[in-house]
Amino acid sequence: QVQLVESGGGLVQAGGSLRLSCAASGRTSNIGTMAWFRQAPGKERESVATITWSSSRTYYADSVKGRFTISRDNMKNMVYLQMNSLKPEDTAEYYCAADSGRELLRLLRTRDIDYWGKGTLVTVSS
């Protein structure tokens, strides 16, 4: 089993920045790929960014390209999401997620996920 714990959410004005962190623990050797998803009220959960655990290849949703950066620190078992130029439409609960097994070389989908964190809330005011 893998446990994921997010931190770093909060309230920020439009145009501002936040950095989310995700701490992975347990059988982290199982992890193939990690990702950030988000879910706004009344909407489906959507994939935001993906990073492969070993090779650090990254993939982004079109809505965040050029503004968000996903990174990881394997020594610390941490994954980060740097969010710049935030917009009110970025307001959502953000979830860290991981799949087990081999690396998936694309943006992860919800059906790919084996492990979920509990989420951290990001609110962007206009």
N, C-alpha and C positions, 0 to 999 in steps of 0.2 A: 504493500500500500504506500501511497504518496500523499502527504498532507501539504496543502498550499494555503498560505496566509498572506493576504494583501494588506497594504498600508499606504498612506500618502494622499488619500482623497481629502476633499474639502471644498470650500467655497472660494471661487476666484472670479474676478471680473473678466469680461470678454477682452481678448487680446493678451491675457496673462498666461502663465505657465504653471504646470504642476508636474511632479515626478512621482509616479506610482512604483511601489516595490512589491515583490512577491517572494516570500521565503519558502523554499521547498525543503521538506524533510521526509524521513522514512526511506523507502527504497528508491532513491533518486537514480540509481543505476538503471532503473526500468524506463526512465524518461527518454523518449525519442525526439519529441518536439514540444515546445511550449508556446502559449499564445495568450493574448488578452482579448476578451470579449466585452461587450457592453450591452446593457438593456435599459432602454428608456421606458418610462411609465406608458403602459398601453401598447408597447411595441415588442416585436420578437427580439430575442437575443441575437446579436450580430457579431461577426468576427471583425476585429480591429487590426491586429498585427500578430505575426507568427515568427518564431525564431527556432531554428533547428538546434538541438542541444549540443551536438559535437562540432558541427561545421559553422555555426552562426550565420547561416543563410537567413535572410529576412524577407518578409512579404507583408504587404499592407493593403488595407481596403482603400479604394479610390478616395473615399471621403476624408481620409487622414494623411494621405501621401504628402510629403513635404512639410508636415506639421508635427507628426508623431515619430518617435524613434524607439524601437525596441532593442534591448541589449540584454546580455546575461553575463554573470560571473560564476563560472562553474566551480571555482574553488570555494565560493561562499554559498553555492546553491541558491543564487538569487537571479531573478529576472526583473527588469525595469521597463517602465514605459514613460519616456520623456514626452510631455505634451506641451507644445508651444502654440501660440496664436489661437488660443481656445475660443470657441464660439458657443453661444447658448445652446445650439443643437448638439453639442458634445455632452450635455448634461445627461447623466445616466449612472447606473450602478455598473462598476467595472469589475470584471471577474478574471482572475488568473486561472489558466487551465493547462492541462498536459495530456498528451497521449503516451501510451506505453508502446514499446517496440521500436521499430525502425523509424528513421526520420522521414517525415512527409514533406516533400519539396513543393509546397504550395500553402496558400492561406487555409488554415484549419477551419473545419465546419463543426457545428455542435455535435454531429454524430461521430466525429473523430475522437471526441474527448472521453478519456477514462477517469480523469480526476479534475475536480472543481474546487476553487476556493469559495469563501462565503461572500466575497465582494467588498468593495469600498465605494462610497458614494462621491461622485464628482458633480458639483453644481456650478454652472457658469452663468453669471448674471450679466444682463445687457446694460 
